[in-house]
Amino acid sequence: MEINFAALFLAAIVTLVTGFIWYNPKVFGTIWMRENNFTQEELRKGNMLKIFGLTYIFSLMITMTLMSLTIHQSGAIGMVGGPPLIESAKPSFAAFMADYGMAYRTFKHGALHGFMSGLFFAFPIIGINGLFERKSWKYIFIHAGYWMLTLTLMGGIICGFA
C-alpha cells in the first residue's frame, strides 16, 4: 500500500481553509468573537505566521491519526510489523492485500470515519474543556461543528486519495 503524501499535505490544509470559512464574520465568526470577548483589533495583534504555521503542523499530525482510522488496511500492515517488513510477511498477507487491499478506499468511507472522529472524539473533548472553562453551548457547538466538518473532509481526502 503506497501512501500519497500529496493527499496528506492537502488534507492538512483543510483545517485552514475550513477555518477561514467557518470563522468568517458572515458565518460563525461574529458569534465566536462575542463568545470569546474578542474584538477585531485583538485578533489582528496575533502572530499569524506562528498561528497558521503551527496549525498546519498540528494538522499534519491529525492526518497521520486519521490515516489509521480511515484506511483499514493500515491495521493489516501493522500486524506484519509495518512497511519495512512487508516483503518478509507470510503469503497470507499478500493474499489478503490482493483481495482487500483497496476495499473501502473511497472519499465517502473516509468522510464517514472522519465525521465519527469529530462526533465521538473532538466534540467530547471540546465539550469537556468548554464546560470547565465555563463557556457557552454556542461556543462548544461552534467549535465542535467546525471539527466535525473539518475531520469529515480530511477523512474523505485521506481515505479516497492517500
C-alpha positions in Angstrom: 0.0 0.0 0.0 1.7 3.2 -1.2 1.0 6.4 0.6 0.1 9.5 -1.4 1.9 12.2 0.7 0.4 14.9 -1.5 -3.1 13.9 -0.3 -1.9 14.1 3.3 -0.4 17.6 2.8 -3.6 18.6 1.1 -5.8 17.2 3.8 -3.8 19.2 6.4 -4.7 22.4 4.6 -8.4 21.7 5.1 -8.1 22.9 8.7 -7.1 26.3 7.5 -9.5 26.6 4.5 -12.5 25.4 6.6 -11.5 27.7 9.4 -11.3 30.7 7.1 -14.9 30.0 6.0 -16.3 28.7 9.3 -14.9 31.6 11.5 -15.7 34.3 8.9 -17.9 37.0 10.4 -20.6 36.2 7.8 -20.7 32.6 9.0 -19.9 32.0 12.7 -17.1 34.4 13.3 -19.1 37.2 14.9 -20.8 34.8 17.3 -17.4 33.1 18.1 -15.8 36.5 18.8 -18.7 37.5 21.0 -18.5 34.2 22.9 -14.7 34.8 23.5 -15.0 38.5 24.2 -12.6 39.2 21.3 -12.5 42.3 19.1 -11.2 42.6 15.6 -8.3 44.7 16.9 -7.3 41.9 19.4 -7.4 39.3 16.7 -5.1 41.4 14.4 -2.4 41.5 17.0 -1.7 37.8 16.9 1.4 36.4 15.1 -0.3 34.9 12.1 2.8 33.2 10.7 3.2 31.4 14.0 -0.5 30.6 14.3 -1.0 29.3 10.8 2.4 27.5 10.7 1.7 25.6 13.9 -1.9 25.0 12.8 -0.5 23.3 9.7 2.0 21.2 11.7 -0.7 20.1 14.1 -3.0 19.3 11.1 -0.3 17.1 9.7 -0.3 15.2 13.0 -4.1 14.8 12.7 -3.7 13.4 9.2 -1.4 10.6 10.5 -4.0 9.6 13.0 -6.9 9.9 10.6 -5.0 7.7 8.1 -5.0 4.8 10.6 -8.7 5.4 11.4 -9.9 5.7 7.8 -7.7 3.2 5.9 -8.4 -0.2 7.4 -5.5 -1.8 5.5 -3.1 0.1 7.7 -4.1 -2.3 10.5 -3.1 -5.3 8.4 0.2 -3.6 7.6 0.8 -3.0 11.3 0.2 -6.7 12.0 3.2 -7.7 9.9 5.5 -5.1 11.5 4.9 -2.1 9.3 6.1 -1.2 5.8 9.8 -2.3 6.3 8.6 -5.9 7.0 6.0 -6.3 4.2 8.5 -8.1 2.0 9.1 -10.7 4.6 5.4 -11.2 5.5 3.8 -14.6 5.1 2.0 -15.4 1.8 -1.4 -15.0 3.6 -0.7 -11.2 3.9 -0.1 -10.9 0.2 -3.3 -12.9 -0.5 -5.3 -10.7 1.9 -4.0 -7.5 0.4 -4.7 -8.8 -3.1 -8.3 -9.5 -2.1 -8.9 -6.5 0.2 -6.1 -4.0 -0.5 -8.4 -1.3 -1.9 -11.6 -2.3 -0.1 -13.4 0.7 1.5 -10.9 3.2 0.0 -13.3 5.9 -1.0 -13.9 9.6 -0.1 -17.4 8.6 1.2 -16.0 5.9 3.6 -13.2 8.2 4.8 -15.7 11.1 5.3 -17.9 8.7 7.5 -14.9 7.8 9.7 -13.8 11.5 9.8 -17.3 12.6 10.9 -17.4 9.8 13.6 -14.0 11.0 14.8 -15.4 14.5 15.1 -18.6 13.4 16.8 -17.1 10.8 19.2 -13.7 12.3 19.9 -13.4 16.0 19.1 -16.9 17.0 20.3 -16.5 15.4 23.8 -13.0 16.9 24.2 -14.3 20.4 23.3 -17.4 19.9 25.4 -15.4 18.9 28.5 -13.0 21.8 28.0 -15.9 24.2 27.4 -17.7 23.1 30.5 -14.7 23.5 32.8 -13.9 26.9 31.2 -17.5 28.0 31.7 -18.0 28.6 28.0 -21.5 28.7 26.5 -23.1 25.9 24.5 -22.8 28.2 21.5 -19.1 28.3 21.9 -19.0 24.5 22.2 -21.2 23.8 19.2 -19.3 26.3 17.0 -16.0 24.6 17.7 -17.4 21.0 17.6 -19.2 21.7 14.3 -16.0 23.1 12.9 -14.1 20.0 13.8 -16.8 17.6 12.7 -16.9 19.2 9.3 -13.1 19.5 9.1 -12.4 15.9 10.1 -15.1 14.7 7.7 -13.4 16.4 4.8 -9.9 15.4 5.9 -11.0 11.8 6.4 -12.5 11.7 2.9 -9.4 13.1 1.3 -7.1 10.7 3.2 -9.1 7.6 2.6 -10.0 8.4 -1.0 -6.6 9.6 -2.2 -3.8 8.8 0.2 
